[in-house]
Amino acid sequence: MRLTSDGKRRSARRAVIAALSTTAVAAAAAAVVTLPANAVAPPTPAGWSQVFLDDFNGAAGSGVNTADWQYTTGTSYPGGPAGFGTGEVETMTADPANVSLDGAGNLRITPRRDAAGNWTSGRVESRRSDFQAPAGGKLRTEARIQMPDVTGPEAKGYWPAFWMLGAPYRGNWWNWPGVGELDVLENVQGINNEWATMHCGTSPGGPCNEKSGIGGQRVCTGTTCQGGFHTYAVEWDRSTAVEEMRFYLDGVNFHTVRANQMDAATWTNATNHGYFIILNVAMGGEFPAAFGGGPDAGTQPGHPMVVDYVSVLQSSGGSTPPTTPPTTPPTTPPTTPPDGNRDAYSAIQAESYDDQAGLAKETTTDTGGGQDVTAIANGDWALYRGVNFGAGTAKQFRGRVAGGAAGGVSGLVEVRLDSRTSAPIGSFSIANTGGWQSWRTVPANITGVTGTHDVYLTFTSGQPADYVNVNWFDFGH
């Protein structure tokens, strides 16, 4: 949340139209959030302990419990970067009009605009900054949230978030991203999608691809992110052989960051301390700028992010706790096969990635239709788990690609196995093919591969501009 993605900014050129087409335009009058009966945080399962819980019970119009939360006000931390380092334009306040309980067991954070066009909103942070997985155990931070119920042009500039920052950031304000950031939920422009990201290392670039970070995304199913409550969680697991951060939407683990995706010092610097929790709705800034900018005169104020509860569980080991079921059973089937079930010798659709950084999807005009992956530039990558090469040795890689970059802009499409930092087993170069939907199949020789592997496509260029779209890829003997 604090600093956002160069990749997201790059994607604005083409992805904004496709992304916004997935949303419905809100009614002209201010919408009223229809709340279901107040949900209760899931019971603490065996082997776990509840270390923090706020279900926001209290009188309508009252503030947060200041024994647990503190208001962050103004346009920056004292002595910190302006606009909280993101370019957001609102002033954060402790006014109940911006931050208050609704009397039905929910916290509402509501952006407002005054007659002069100035925006105010709310940002609250947990007083505790010691939320950390114990050695050999786990920490799970979860919230049940309905995003601001506004879409289309009236949502322009909205940026709600539920996230965590490393404790050393408090009082320093300039040591980001090295101290770590966990974006459990981010959303912009009323798009039916959540983004989850871990920020770490150095900026720009560095081992965590900053400012993009190591991110994933998932669409809310059943009801949209704006149309109903969903649960958002991160589970910090130190019980596995390789420490990891797992991100969940309605109990589905859709994004994972592992310690072996970076050098040991970077991971340690981001995790050798506690974290504090943040809930806020920003207006404008770098992330909304990637999807059309805002807010502007057409943006409709008064739509709150509604938070039912925030829960933190800790375990010294054992299994993942049961999660709150989705508000409505998902109606969209998974788009990716289970691990170990991808055939290396059949077309693997580029948009079926298990994880990625810096990418966007769009409708393709290529043969067969469907989607391609777009907005690809230097430092971006995609992960495809469980690609089965079998006993025969694969010696060739083919990519279905297109490019519309300006003259002189080109780059590599690289294949790596099992780690984003392993040496490429093969690559090919791509420049302008005649347009972003002018497709060609490009072959490349690779080092012989057998067995089952996680496949990374990585993208390297000497220029910052987008240079390639990918529709599908496969392997051959």
Buried (B, 14 or more C-beta within 10 A) or exposed (E): BBBBBBBBBBBBBBBBEBBBEEBEEBEEEEBEBEBEEBBEBBEBBEBBEEBBEBBBEBEEEEBBEEEBBBBBBEEBBEEBBEBBBBBBBBBBBBBBEBBBBBEBBBBBBBBBBEEEEEBBBBBBBBEBBEBBBBEEBBBBBBBBBBBBBBBBBBBBBBBBBBBBBBBBBEEEBEEBBBBBBBBBBBBBBBBBBBBBBBBBBEBEBBBBBBBBBBBBBBBBBBBBBBBBBBBBBBBBBBBEEEBBBBBBBBBBBBBBBBBBBBBEEBBEBBBEBBBBBBBBBBBBBBBBBBBBBBBEEEBBBBBBBBBBBBBBBBBBEEEBBEBBEBBBEBEEEEEBBEEEEBBBBEEBBBBBBBBBBBBBBBBBEBEEEBBBBBBBBBBBBBBBBBBBBBEEEBBEBBBBBBBBBEEEBBBBBBBBBEEBEEEBBBBBBBBBBEEBBBBEEBEBEBEEBEEBBBBBBBBBBEBEBBBBBBBBBBBEE
